[in-house]
Amino acid sequence: MAKAKIFVARAVFPEIVEYLAQHFEVQSNQSDQVLNKDQLAQHLADKDGAFTTGSDRIDGELLAACPRLKICANMAVGFNNFDLDAMTARGVLATNTPDVLTETTADFGFALMMATARRMTESEHYLRAGKWTKWSYDMFAGSDVHGATLGILGMGRIGQGIARRGAHGFGMKVIYHNRSRLDAATEAECKAHYVSKEELLKTADHLVLVLPYSASSHHAIGAAEIGLMKPTATLVNIARGGIVDDAALAQALREGRIAAAGLDVFEGEPKVHPDLLTVPNVVLTPHIASASVPTRLAMARLAADNLVEFFSKGKALTPLNPQALAKH
Ligand code: 8YV
């Protein structure tokens, strides 16, 4: 039987391309050209499967041009680059990479919160600029993390990982808000208390966003929400750009309406709102929360295994829309 044809939309670890090549006829974008919509559609036009990343948009228009496509395996836990309804309607299976990145991403969220609270990058820029000439009692004095109130908006696997770190490692009081409340055992394990969104905003010393992006979470944090926060509070976004109104945040940071922010994701990334680049009290990182070598390898391997499982057994390891299989 002819091997299925796979397109790997962005560069990945060579060993993953080799692994895929053991099972499929593989075309891979190892030069890592960022493909526009039309180029992606051209590459996928004669393919049976796609290995995608968060930057590859799969929607009805693209699927209409790619009639052979049966599966898109995303190397990401988030899948807002997929129009899941359009994929299901066409019988295209979607998969993501849950679990393998949870602890690494929670580590990063915690690190970003600490860097933000303790003004680490702002002070490094000062030092590198040769401005450090003497000690002073309030130089880059920030806020404490230990013993503070940690607020988490979006309490899935990664949110719970951050809660456990804060509660057990740093003696933080953990409060959270989520679409649905966690069961009592998970709340107890995370030492987390459920509160309304308004109470979360008003009470948190450090607020970390870990909710998925959707039309309903667009600008979940805008000027009004920031206005409810303590002037001493920090805000960290490791979820998705678009959950925060970046223009409103930049203005609030400039006016000192909250103390600082840490951002790993941005509206319209890799573009960054120019005002965020000029305010000092923000730590900026280029969407690297899951970027440890072992975790990125595990994500790539799981995406690849979803393709292998699908073409050999007709199912997937971590499907997002298993109902698409009924159309085959
Ligand atoms: C990815 C992420 O690096 O998994 C996710 O949802 O945001 C990151 O881990 C990114 O989406 C690239 O695929």
py3Dmol code that shows the C-alpha trace and the ligand (Angstrom):
import py3Dmol

protein = """\
ATOM      1  CA  MET A   1       0.000   0.000   0.000  1.00  0.00           C
ATOM      2  CA  ALA A   2       1.284   3.485  -0.827  1.00  0.00           C
ATOM      3  CA  LYS A   3       2.535   5.450   2.136  1.00  0.00           C
ATOM      4  CA  ALA A   4       0.388   8.361   3.338  1.00  0.00           C
ATOM      5  CA  LYS A   5       1.724  11.792   2.374  1.00  0.00           C
ATOM      6  CA  ILE A   6       2.497  14.136   5.264  1.00  0.00           C
ATOM      7  CA  PHE A   7       3.497  17.794   5.320  1.00  0.00           C
ATOM      8  CA  VAL A   8       5.423  19.149   8.319  1.00  0.00           C
ATOM      9  CA  ALA A   9       4.496  22.825   8.264  1.00  0.00           C
ATOM     10  CA  ARG A  10       7.411  24.219  10.304  1.00  0.00           C
ATOM     11  CA  ALA A  11      10.927  23.029  11.090  1.00  0.00           C
ATOM     12  CA  VAL A  12      11.104  20.381  13.821  1.00  0.00           C
ATOM     13  CA  PHE A  13      13.781  18.191  15.386  1.00  0.00           C
ATOM     14  CA  PRO A  14      15.499  16.195  12.593  1.00  0.00           C
ATOM     15  CA  GLU A  15      14.943  12.953  14.534  1.00  0.00           C
ATOM     16  CA  ILE A  16      11.195  13.594  14.419  1.00  0.00           C
ATOM     17  CA  VAL A  17      11.316  14.104  10.646  1.00  0.00           C
ATOM     18  CA  GLU A  18      13.311  10.849  10.393  1.00  0.00           C
ATOM     19  CA  TYR A  19      10.755   9.076  12.580  1.00  0.00           C
ATOM     20  CA  LEU A  20       7.910  10.314  10.395  1.00  0.00           C
ATOM     21  CA  ALA A  21       9.825   9.249   7.281  1.00  0.00           C
ATOM     22  CA  GLN A  22       9.861   5.651   8.577  1.00  0.00           C
ATOM     23  CA  HIS A  23       6.070   5.665   8.261  1.00  0.00           C
ATOM     24  CA  PHE A  24       5.157   8.245   5.631  1.00  0.00           C
ATOM     25  CA  GLU A  25       6.172  10.039   2.500  1.00  0.00           C
ATOM     26  CA  VAL A  26       7.267  13.256   4.195  1.00  0.00           C
ATOM     27  CA  GLN A  27       7.687  16.765   2.907  1.00  0.00           C
ATOM     28  CA  SER A  28       9.036  19.046   5.621  1.00  0.00           C
ATOM     29  CA  ASN A  29       9.540  22.793   5.814  1.00  0.00           C
ATOM     30  CA  GLN A  30      12.950  22.381   7.474  1.00  0.00           C
ATOM     31  CA  SER A  31      14.091  25.758   6.124  1.00  0.00           C
ATOM     32  CA  ASP A  32      11.350  27.130   8.418  1.00  0.00           C
ATOM     33  CA  GLN A  33       9.932  29.584   5.928  1.00  0.00           C
ATOM     34  CA  VAL A  34       6.809  31.101   7.457  1.00  0.00           C
ATOM     35  CA  LEU A  35       4.102  30.070   5.004  1.00  0.00           C
ATOM     36  CA  ASN A  36       1.156  32.288   4.200  1.00  0.00           C
ATOM     37  CA  LYS A  37      -2.334  30.876   3.853  1.00  0.00           C
ATOM     38  CA  ASP A  38      -2.010  30.164   0.122  1.00  0.00           C
ATOM     39  CA  GLN A  39       1.428  28.563   0.438  1.00  0.00           C
ATOM     40  CA  LEU A  40       0.199  26.314   3.253  1.00  0.00           C
ATOM     41  CA  ALA A  41      -2.811  25.316   1.146  1.00  0.00           C
ATOM     42  CA  GLN A  42      -0.550  24.575  -1.828  1.00  0.00           C
ATOM     43  CA  HIS A  43       1.658  22.300   0.276  1.00  0.00           C
ATOM     44  CA  LEU A  44      -1.342  20.512   1.767  1.00  0.00           C
ATOM     45  CA  ALA A  45      -3.288  20.164  -1.497  1.00  0.00           C
ATOM     46  CA  ASP A  46      -1.998  16.624  -2.166  1.00  0.00           C
ATOM     47  CA  LYS A  47      -1.320  15.562   1.455  1.00  0.00           C
ATOM     48  CA  ASP A  48      -3.172  13.090   3.659  1.00  0.00           C
ATOM     49  CA  GLY A  49      -1.930  14.513   6.929  1.00  0.00           C
ATOM     50  CA  ALA A  50      -0.359  17.642   8.402  1.00  0.00           C
ATOM     51  CA  PHE A  51       2.013  18.231  11.296  1.00  0.00           C
ATOM     52  CA  THR A  52       1.158  21.781  12.366  1.00  0.00           C
ATOM     53  CA  THR A  53       2.140  24.331  15.000  1.00  0.00           C
ATOM     54  CA  GLY A  54       0.192  27.132  16.626  1.00  0.00           C
ATOM     55  CA  SER A  55       1.143  29.476  13.797  1.00  0.00           C
ATOM     56  CA  ASP A  56      -0.555  27.410  11.072  1.00  0.00           C
ATOM     57  CA  ARG A  57      -4.214  28.327  10.592  1.00  0.00           C
ATOM     58  CA  ILE A  58      -6.461  25.464   9.481  1.00  0.00           C
ATOM     59  CA  ASP A  59      -9.934  26.674   8.489  1.00  0.00           C
ATOM     60  CA  GLY A  60     -12.761  25.871   6.080  1.00  0.00           C
ATOM     61  CA  GLU A  61     -11.209  27.805   3.214  1.00  0.00           C
ATOM     62  CA  LEU A  62      -7.931  25.903   3.483  1.00  0.00           C
ATOM     63  CA  LEU A  63      -9.713  22.564   3.863  1.00  0.00           C
ATOM     64  CA  ALA A  64     -11.745  23.220   0.710  1.00  0.00           C
ATOM     65  CA  ALA A  65      -8.431  23.404  -1.196  1.00  0.00           C
ATOM     66  CA  CYS A  66      -7.052  20.230   0.453  1.00  0.00           C
ATOM     67  CA  PRO A  67      -9.562  17.455  -0.249  1.00  0.00           C
ATOM     68  CA  ARG A  68      -7.239  14.567   0.730  1.00  0.00           C
ATOM     69  CA  LEU A  69      -6.427  15.910   4.185  1.00  0.00           C
ATOM     70  CA  LYS A  70      -7.669  13.634   6.981  1.00  0.00           C
ATOM     71  CA  ILE A  71      -5.713  14.720  10.060  1.00  0.00           C
ATOM     72  CA  CYS A  72      -3.895  17.776  11.432  1.00  0.00           C
ATOM     73  CA  ALA A  73      -1.633  17.001  14.379  1.00  0.00           C
ATOM     74  CA  ASN A  74      -0.842  20.202  16.262  1.00  0.00           C
ATOM     75  CA  MET A  75       2.444  20.442  18.153  1.00  0.00           C
ATOM     76  CA  ALA A  76       0.751  22.527  20.850  1.00  0.00           C
ATOM     77  CA  VAL A  77      -1.814  22.008  23.562  1.00  0.00           C
ATOM     78  CA  GLY A  78      -3.687  25.151  22.456  1.00  0.00           C
ATOM     79  CA  PHE A  79      -5.639  24.766  19.229  1.00  0.00           C
ATOM     80  CA  ASN A  80      -7.112  28.178  18.481  1.00  0.00           C
ATOM     81  CA  ASN A  81      -5.313  27.958  15.120  1.00  0.00           C
ATOM     82  CA  PHE A  82      -7.854  25.248  14.228  1.00  0.00           C
ATOM     83  CA  ASP A  83     -11.430  25.928  13.168  1.00  0.00           C
ATOM     84  CA  LEU A  84     -12.588  22.760  14.870  1.00  0.00           C
ATOM     85  CA  ASP A  85     -16.163  22.959  13.577  1.00  0.00           C
ATOM     86  CA  ALA A  86     -14.961  23.258   9.979  1.00  0.00           C
ATOM     87  CA  MET A  87     -12.557  20.352  10.504  1.00  0.00           C
ATOM     88  CA  THR A  88     -15.255  18.148  12.032  1.00  0.00           C
ATOM     89  CA  ALA A  89     -17.704  19.025   9.252  1.00  0.00           C
ATOM     90  CA  ARG A  90     -15.143  17.817   6.697  1.00  0.00           C
ATOM     91  CA  GLY A  91     -14.175  14.740   8.708  1.00  0.00           C
ATOM     92  CA  VAL A  92     -10.658  16.062   9.397  1.00  0.00           C
ATOM     93  CA  LEU A  93      -9.328  14.826  12.725  1.00  0.00           C
ATOM     94  CA  ALA A  94      -7.560  17.374  14.949  1.00  0.00           C
ATOM     95  CA  THR A  95      -5.081  16.431  17.666  1.00  0.00           C
ATOM     96  CA  ASN A  96      -3.065  18.432  20.209  1.00  0.00           C
ATOM     97  CA  THR A  97      -0.309  17.735  22.767  1.00  0.00           C
ATOM     98  CA  PRO A  98      -1.769  17.860  26.287  1.00  0.00           C
ATOM     99  CA  ASP A  99       0.035  16.746  29.468  1.00  0.00           C
ATOM    100  CA  VAL A 100       3.581  16.520  28.079  1.00  0.00           C
ATOM    101  CA  LEU A 101       4.096  20.283  28.489  1.00  0.00           C
ATOM    102  CA  THR A 102       2.147  20.906  31.693  1.00  0.00           C
ATOM    103  CA  GLU A 103       4.984  21.014  34.244  1.00  0.00           C
ATOM    104  CA  THR A 104       7.456  22.816  31.969  1.00  0.00           C
ATOM    105  CA  THR A 105       4.880  25.486  31.179  1.00  0.00           C
ATOM    106  CA  ALA A 106       3.921  25.817  34.843  1.00  0.00           C
ATOM    107  CA  ASP A 107       7.641  26.242  35.691  1.00  0.00           C
ATOM    108  CA  PHE A 108       7.835  29.060  33.186  1.00  0.00           C
ATOM    109  CA  GLY A 109       4.652  30.740  34.392  1.00  0.00           C
ATOM    110  CA  PHE A 110       6.053  30.728  37.898  1.00  0.00           C
ATOM    111  CA  ALA A 111       9.434  32.017  36.710  1.00  0.00           C
ATOM    112  CA  LEU A 112       7.766  34.816  34.753  1.00  0.00           C
ATOM    113  CA  MET A 113       5.729  35.769  37.799  1.00  0.00           C
ATOM    114  CA  MET A 114       8.876  35.904  39.935  1.00  0.00           C
ATOM    115  CA  ALA A 115      10.830  37.860  37.329  1.00  0.00           C
ATOM    116  CA  THR A 116       7.946  40.316  37.086  1.00  0.00           C
ATOM    117  CA  ALA A 117       7.456  40.743  40.837  1.00  0.00           C
ATOM    118  CA  ARG A 118      11.182  41.148  41.453  1.00  0.00           C
ATOM    119  CA  ARG A 119      11.826  43.333  38.379  1.00  0.00           C
ATOM    120  CA  MET A 120      14.573  41.086  37.045  1.00  0.00           C
ATOM    121  CA  THR A 121      14.744  42.152  33.410  1.00  0.00           C
ATOM    122  CA  GLU A 122      14.210  45.835  34.132  1.00  0.00           C
ATOM    123  CA  SER A 123      17.159  45.751  36.545  1.00  0.00           C
ATOM    124  CA  GLU A 124      19.290  43.752  34.114  1.00  0.00           C
ATOM    125  CA  HIS A 125      18.741  46.368  31.407  1.00  0.00           C
ATOM    126  CA  TYR A 126      19.833  49.030  33.919  1.00  0.00           C
ATOM    127  CA  LEU A 127      22.989  47.093  34.753  1.00  0.00           C
ATOM    128  CA  ARG A 128      23.833  46.383  31.102  1.00  0.00           C
ATOM    129  CA  ALA A 129      23.366  50.060  30.288  1.00  0.00           C
ATOM    130  CA  GLY A 130      26.159  50.862  32.776  1.00  0.00           C
ATOM    131  CA  LYS A 131      23.811  52.785  35.070  1.00  0.00           C
ATOM    132  CA  TRP A 132      24.639  50.840  38.246  1.00  0.00           C
ATOM    133  CA  THR A 133      27.014  53.099  40.164  1.00  0.00           C
ATOM    134  CA  LYS A 134      25.900  52.622  43.762  1.00  0.00           C
ATOM    135  CA  TRP A 135      23.631  50.624  46.103  1.00  0.00           C
ATOM    136  CA  SER A 136      20.429  52.277  47.236  1.00  0.00           C
ATOM    137  CA  TYR A 137      17.747  51.130  49.655  1.00  0.00           C
ATOM    138  CA  ASP A 138      14.898  51.093  47.127  1.00  0.00           C
ATOM    139  CA  MET A 139      16.747  50.205  43.940  1.00  0.00           C
ATOM    140  CA  PHE A 140      14.408  47.893  41.973  1.00  0.00           C
ATOM    141  CA  ALA A 141      12.478  47.050  45.127  1.00  0.00           C
ATOM    142  CA  GLY A 142       9.544  44.923  44.005  1.00  0.00           C
ATOM    143  CA  SER A 143       6.914  42.815  45.697  1.00  0.00           C
ATOM    144  CA  ASP A 144       7.210  39.481  47.479  1.00  0.00           C
ATOM    145  CA  VAL A 145       6.068  36.230  45.942  1.00  0.00           C
ATOM    146  CA  HIS A 146       6.252  34.028  49.063  1.00  0.00           C
ATOM    147  CA  GLY A 147       3.208  34.421  51.244  1.00  0.00           C
ATOM    148  CA  ALA A 148       1.400  36.595  48.677  1.00  0.00           C
ATOM    149  CA  THR A 149      -2.011  35.890  47.160  1.00  0.00           C
ATOM    150  CA  LEU A 150      -1.681  34.073  43.838  1.00  0.00           C
ATOM    151  CA  GLY A 151      -4.664  34.476  41.519  1.00  0.00           C
ATOM    152  CA  ILE A 152      -5.124  32.091  38.614  1.00  0.00           C
ATOM    153  CA  LEU A 153      -7.600  32.707  35.805  1.00  0.00           C
ATOM    154  CA  GLY A 154      -8.187  29.414  33.947  1.00  0.00           C
ATOM    155  CA  MET A 155      -7.617  26.410  36.172  1.00  0.00           C
ATOM    156  CA  GLY A 156      -6.778  23.576  33.783  1.00  0.00           C
ATOM    157  CA  ARG A 157      -3.711  21.365  34.037  1.00  0.00           C
ATOM    158  CA  ILE A 158      -1.192  24.208  33.754  1.00  0.00           C
ATOM    159  CA  GLY A 159      -3.111  26.466  36.146  1.00  0.00           C
ATOM    160  CA  GLN A 160      -3.157  23.642  38.689  1.00  0.00           C
ATOM    161  CA  GLY A 161       0.598  23.161  38.238  1.00  0.00           C
ATOM    162  CA  ILE A 162       1.184  26.828  39.030  1.00  0.00           C
ATOM    163  CA  ALA A 163      -1.179  26.630  42.019  1.00  0.00           C
ATOM    164  CA  ARG A 164       0.724  23.644  43.463  1.00  0.00           C
ATOM    165  CA  ARG A 165       4.038  25.451  43.080  1.00  0.00           C
ATOM    166  CA  GLY A 166       2.698  28.567  44.793  1.00  0.00           C
ATOM    167  CA  ALA A 167       0.832  26.842  47.615  1.00  0.00           C
ATOM    168  CA  HIS A 168       3.327  24.115  48.473  1.00  0.00           C
ATOM    169  CA  GLY A 169       6.631  25.756  47.522  1.00  0.00           C
ATOM    170  CA  PHE A 170       6.096  29.403  48.385  1.00  0.00           C
ATOM    171  CA  GLY A 171       3.372  29.427  51.037  1.00  0.00           C
ATOM    172  CA  MET A 172       1.077  31.466  48.802  1.00  0.00           C
ATOM    173  CA  LYS A 173      -2.642  31.778  49.301  1.00  0.00           C
ATOM    174  CA  VAL A 174      -4.132  30.497  46.034  1.00  0.00           C
ATOM    175  CA  ILE A 175      -7.418  31.745  44.611  1.00  0.00           C
ATOM    176  CA  TYR A 176      -8.760  30.911  41.166  1.00  0.00           C
ATOM    177  CA  HIS A 177     -11.581  31.501  38.763  1.00  0.00           C
ATOM    178  CA  ASN A 178     -12.575  29.078  36.022  1.00  0.00           C
ATOM    179  CA  ARG A 179     -15.630  28.328  33.873  1.00  0.00           C
ATOM    180  CA  SER A 180     -16.317  25.384  36.152  1.00  0.00           C
ATOM    181  CA  ARG A 181     -15.233  24.802  39.713  1.00  0.00           C
ATOM    182  CA  LEU A 182     -12.692  22.019  40.371  1.00  0.00           C
ATOM    183  CA  ASP A 183     -13.735  18.976  42.373  1.00  0.00           C
ATOM    184  CA  ALA A 184     -13.019  19.165  46.096  1.00  0.00           C
ATOM    185  CA  ALA A 185     -10.079  16.733  45.967  1.00  0.00           C
ATOM    186  CA  THR A 186      -8.246  18.751  43.278  1.00  0.00           C
ATOM    187  CA  GLU A 187      -8.963  22.008  45.113  1.00  0.00           C
ATOM    188  CA  ALA A 188      -7.499  20.492  48.272  1.00  0.00           C
ATOM    189  CA  GLU A 189      -4.424  19.188  46.433  1.00  0.00           C
ATOM    190  CA  CYS A 190      -3.788  22.638  44.940  1.00  0.00           C
ATOM    191  CA  LYS A 191      -4.862  24.396  48.181  1.00  0.00           C
ATOM    192  CA  ALA A 192      -6.909  26.587  45.852  1.00  0.00           C
ATOM    193  CA  HIS A 193     -10.065  28.536  46.668  1.00  0.00           C
ATOM    194  CA  TYR A 194     -12.696  29.279  44.037  1.00  0.00           C
ATOM    195  CA  VAL A 195     -13.725  32.941  43.763  1.00  0.00           C
ATOM    196  CA  SER A 196     -15.643  35.110  41.295  1.00  0.00           C
ATOM    197  CA  LYS A 197     -13.655  36.795  38.521  1.00  0.00           C
ATOM    198  CA  GLU A 198     -14.247  40.147  40.201  1.00  0.00           C
ATOM    199  CA  GLU A 199     -12.916  38.944  43.544  1.00  0.00           C
ATOM    200  CA  LEU A 200      -9.932  37.373  41.804  1.00  0.00           C
ATOM    201  CA  LEU A 201      -9.056  40.674  40.143  1.00  0.00           C
ATOM    202  CA  LYS A 202      -9.541  42.679  43.333  1.00  0.00           C
ATOM    203  CA  THR A 203      -7.668  40.315  45.662  1.00  0.00           C
ATOM    204  CA  ALA A 204      -4.719  38.798  43.776  1.00  0.00           C
ATOM    205  CA  ASP A 205      -1.223  40.135  44.396  1.00  0.00           C
ATOM    206  CA  HIS A 206      -0.021  38.198  41.366  1.00  0.00           C
ATOM    207  CA  LEU A 207      -2.531  37.253  38.694  1.00  0.00           C
ATOM    208  CA  VAL A 208      -1.574  34.545  36.181  1.00  0.00           C
ATOM    209  CA  LEU A 209      -3.658  33.917  33.043  1.00  0.00           C
ATOM    210  CA  VAL A 210      -3.796  30.322  31.831  1.00  0.00           C
ATOM    211  CA  LEU A 211      -7.142  30.128  30.032  1.00  0.00           C
ATOM    212  CA  PRO A 212      -7.664  28.981  26.447  1.00  0.00           C
ATOM    213  CA  TYR A 213      -8.289  31.597  23.770  1.00  0.00           C
ATOM    214  CA  SER A 214     -11.749  31.728  22.214  1.00  0.00           C
ATOM    215  CA  ALA A 215     -14.200  34.406  21.136  1.00  0.00           C
ATOM    216  CA  SER A 216     -15.466  34.471  24.726  1.00  0.00           C
ATOM    217  CA  SER A 217     -12.019  35.001  26.277  1.00  0.00           C
ATOM    218  CA  HIS A 218     -11.044  37.761  23.813  1.00  0.00           C
ATOM    219  CA  HIS A 219      -9.940  40.778  25.905  1.00  0.00           C
ATOM    220  CA  ALA A 220     -11.002  39.007  29.116  1.00  0.00           C
ATOM    221  CA  ILE A 221      -8.504  41.419  30.660  1.00  0.00           C
ATOM    222  CA  GLY A 222      -9.008  44.976  29.434  1.00  0.00           C
ATOM    223  CA  ALA A 223      -8.972  48.439  30.980  1.00  0.00           C
ATOM    224  CA  ALA A 224     -12.008  47.755  33.184  1.00  0.00           C
ATOM    225  CA  GLU A 225     -10.566  44.519  34.607  1.00  0.00           C
ATOM    226  CA  ILE A 226      -7.124  46.057  35.151  1.00  0.00           C
ATOM    227  CA  GLY A 227      -8.930  48.905  36.907  1.00  0.00           C
ATOM    228  CA  LEU A 228     -10.172  46.445  39.534  1.00  0.00           C
ATOM    229  CA  MET A 229      -6.662  45.181  40.328  1.00  0.00           C
ATOM    230  CA  LYS A 230      -4.511  46.445  43.196  1.00  0.00           C
ATOM    231  CA  PRO A 231      -2.011  49.145  42.164  1.00  0.00           C
ATOM    232  CA  THR A 232       0.698  46.888  43.618  1.00  0.00           C
ATOM    233  CA  ALA A 233      -0.428  43.804  41.667  1.00  0.00           C
ATOM    234  CA  THR A 234       1.332  42.062  38.798  1.00  0.00           C
ATOM    235  CA  LEU A 235      -0.241  40.381  35.775  1.00  0.00           C
ATOM    236  CA  VAL A 236       1.263  37.440  33.887  1.00  0.00           C
ATOM    237  CA  ASN A 237      -0.032  36.087  30.562  1.00  0.00           C
ATOM    238  CA  ILE A 238       1.268  32.692  29.418  1.00  0.00           C
ATOM    239  CA  ALA A 239      -2.020  31.734  27.745  1.00  0.00           C
ATOM    240  CA  ARG A 240      -2.642  33.420  24.395  1.00  0.00           C
ATOM    241  CA  GLY A 241      -2.361  36.835  22.875  1.00  0.00           C
ATOM    242  CA  GLY A 242      -5.768  38.473  22.582  1.00  0.00           C
ATOM    243  CA  ILE A 243      -6.863  37.435  26.076  1.00  0.00           C
ATOM    244  CA  VAL A 244      -5.311  40.703  27.257  1.00  0.00           C
ATOM    245  CA  ASP A 245      -6.002  44.033  25.561  1.00  0.00           C
ATOM    246  CA  ASP A 246      -2.315  44.843  25.080  1.00  0.00           C
ATOM    247  CA  ALA A 247      -2.878  48.540  24.327  1.00  0.00           C
ATOM    248  CA  ALA A 248      -4.906  48.964  27.531  1.00  0.00           C
ATOM    249  CA  LEU A 249      -2.276  47.049  29.494  1.00  0.00           C
ATOM    250  CA  ALA A 250       0.588  49.182  28.176  1.00  0.00           C
ATOM    251  CA  GLN A 251      -1.284  52.320  29.173  1.00  0.00           C
ATOM    252  CA  ALA A 252      -2.054  50.947  32.649  1.00  0.00           C
ATOM    253  CA  LEU A 253       1.605  49.994  33.148  1.00  0.00           C
ATOM    254  CA  ARG A 254       2.772  53.416  32.038  1.00  0.00           C
ATOM    255  CA  GLU A 255       0.358  55.112  34.423  1.00  0.00           C
ATOM    256  CA  GLY A 256       1.320  52.789  37.290  1.00  0.00           C
ATOM    257  CA  ARG A 257      -2.224  51.475  37.657  1.00  0.00           C
ATOM    258  CA  ILE A 258      -0.693  48.047  38.309  1.00  0.00           C
ATOM    259  CA  ALA A 259       2.925  47.460  39.316  1.00  0.00           C
ATOM    260  CA  ALA A 260       4.172  45.271  36.476  1.00  0.00           C
ATOM    261  CA  ALA A 261       3.356  42.608  33.909  1.00  0.00           C
ATOM    262  CA  GLY A 262       5.049  39.528  32.472  1.00  0.00           C
ATOM    263  CA  LEU A 263       4.016  38.544  28.959  1.00  0.00           C
ATOM    264  CA  ASP A 264       4.964  35.464  26.954  1.00  0.00           C
ATOM    265  CA  VAL A 265       2.159  35.876  24.406  1.00  0.00           C
ATOM    266  CA  PHE A 266       0.906  38.867  22.428  1.00  0.00           C
ATOM    267  CA  GLU A 267      -1.982  40.008  20.272  1.00  0.00           C
ATOM    268  CA  GLY A 268      -0.895  39.490  16.665  1.00  0.00           C
ATOM    269  CA  GLU A 269       2.446  37.898  17.649  1.00  0.00           C
ATOM    270  CA  PRO A 270       5.223  37.776  16.626  1.00  0.00           C
ATOM    271  CA  LYS A 271       4.405  41.478  16.380  1.00  0.00           C
ATOM    272  CA  VAL A 272       4.412  43.183  19.781  1.00  0.00           C
ATOM    273  CA  HIS A 273       2.390  46.299  20.548  1.00  0.00           C
ATOM    274  CA  PRO A 274       4.959  49.133  20.284  1.00  0.00           C
ATOM    275  CA  ASP A 275       3.842  50.679  23.585  1.00  0.00           C
ATOM    276  CA  LEU A 276       4.802  47.488  25.429  1.00  0.00           C
ATOM    277  CA  LEU A 277       8.341  47.863  24.119  1.00  0.00           C
ATOM    278  CA  THR A 278       8.770  51.257  25.712  1.00  0.00           C
ATOM    279  CA  VAL A 279       7.242  50.740  29.169  1.00  0.00           C
ATOM    280  CA  PRO A 280       9.914  49.627  31.647  1.00  0.00           C
ATOM    281  CA  ASN A 281       7.807  47.586  34.078  1.00  0.00           C
ATOM    282  CA  VAL A 282       7.097  44.640  31.818  1.00  0.00           C
ATOM    283  CA  VAL A 283       8.997  41.388  31.296  1.00  0.00           C
ATOM    284  CA  LEU A 284       8.671  40.234  27.674  1.00  0.00           C
ATOM    285  CA  THR A 285       9.478  36.768  26.330  1.00  0.00           C
ATOM    286  CA  PRO A 286       8.815  35.357  22.822  1.00  0.00           C
ATOM    287  CA  HIS A 287       6.227  32.604  23.494  1.00  0.00           C
ATOM    288  CA  ILE A 288       8.676  30.166  25.060  1.00  0.00           C
ATOM    289  CA  ALA A 289       6.745  28.815  28.061  1.00  0.00           C
ATOM    290  CA  SER A 290       6.907  25.223  26.777  1.00  0.00           C
ATOM    291  CA  ALA A 291      10.435  25.599  25.412  1.00  0.00           C
ATOM    292  CA  SER A 292      12.594  23.160  27.332  1.00  0.00           C
ATOM    293  CA  VAL A 293      14.413  20.745  25.039  1.00  0.00           C
ATOM    294  CA  PRO A 294      12.870  17.572  26.547  1.00  0.00           C
ATOM    295  CA  THR A 295       9.370  19.045  26.466  1.00  0.00           C
ATOM    296  CA  ARG A 296       9.550  20.358  22.912  1.00  0.00           C
ATOM    297  CA  LEU A 297      10.837  16.929  21.895  1.00  0.00           C
ATOM    298  CA  ALA A 298       7.970  15.228  23.751  1.00  0.00           C
ATOM    299  CA  MET A 299       5.448  17.557  22.071  1.00  0.00           C
ATOM    300  CA  ALA A 300       6.868  16.837  18.617  1.00  0.00           C
ATOM    301  CA  ARG A 301       6.920  13.102  19.311  1.00  0.00           C
ATOM    302  CA  LEU A 302       3.298  13.110  20.500  1.00  0.00           C
ATOM    303  CA  ALA A 303       2.183  15.041  17.406  1.00  0.00           C
ATOM    304  CA  ALA A 304       4.088  12.545  15.237  1.00  0.00           C
ATOM    305  CA  ASP A 305       2.632   9.577  17.153  1.00  0.00           C
ATOM    306  CA  ASN A 306      -0.869  10.927  16.583  1.00  0.00           C
ATOM    307  CA  LEU A 307      -0.185  10.730  12.836  1.00  0.00           C
ATOM    308  CA  VAL A 308       1.314   7.225  13.116  1.00  0.00           C
ATOM    309  CA  GLU A 309      -1.592   5.986  15.256  1.00  0.00           C
ATOM    310  CA  PHE A 310      -4.160   7.487  12.918  1.00  0.00           C
ATOM    311  CA  PHE A 311      -2.761   6.054   9.693  1.00  0.00           C
ATOM    312  CA  SER A 312      -2.010   2.630  11.225  1.00  0.00           C
ATOM    313  CA  LYS A 313      -5.039   2.166  13.509  1.00  0.00           C
ATOM    314  CA  GLY A 314      -7.612   4.713  12.376  1.00  0.00           C
ATOM    315  CA  LYS A 315      -7.656   6.567  15.708  1.00  0.00           C
ATOM    316  CA  ALA A 316      -5.436   9.040  17.557  1.00  0.00           C
ATOM    317  CA  LEU A 317      -3.799   9.301  20.978  1.00  0.00           C
ATOM    318  CA  THR A 318      -5.044  12.787  21.861  1.00  0.00           C
ATOM    319  CA  PRO A 319      -7.925  13.679  19.537  1.00  0.00           C
ATOM    320  CA  LEU A 320      -9.808  16.963  19.861  1.00  0.00           C
ATOM    321  CA  ASN A 321     -12.768  16.049  17.651  1.00  0.00           C
ATOM    322  CA  PRO A 322     -13.072  12.231  17.658  1.00  0.00           C
ATOM    323  CA  GLN A 323     -16.522  12.678  16.108  1.00  0.00           C
ATOM    324  CA  ALA A 324     -14.710  13.517  12.852  1.00  0.00           C
ATOM    325  CA  LEU A 325     -13.781   9.835  12.603  1.00  0.00           C
ATOM    326  CA  ALA A 326     -17.424   8.908  12.109  1.00  0.00           C
ATOM    327  CA  LYS A 327     -17.247  10.644   8.714  1.00  0.00           C
ATOM    328  CA  HIS A 328     -14.546   8.313   7.402  1.00  0.00           C
TER     329      HIS A 328
END
"""
ligand_1 = """\
13
8YV
C 3.677 26.138 21.496
C 1.729 26.682 23.059
O 5.028 26.363 21.552
O 1.199 24.428 23.359
C 0.780 25.551 23.201
O -0.437 25.809 23.168
O 1.343 27.787 23.112
C 3.183 26.424 22.887
O 3.558 25.362 23.706
C 3.117 26.926 20.352
O 1.749 26.940 20.285
C 3.689 26.395 19.024
O 2.975 25.323 18.512
"""
view = py3Dmol.view(width=600, height=400)
view.addModel(protein, "pdb")
view.setStyle({"model": 0}, {"cartoon": {"style": "trace"}})
view.addModel(ligand_1, "xyz")
view.setStyle({"model": 1}, {"stick": {}})
view.zoomTo()
view.show()
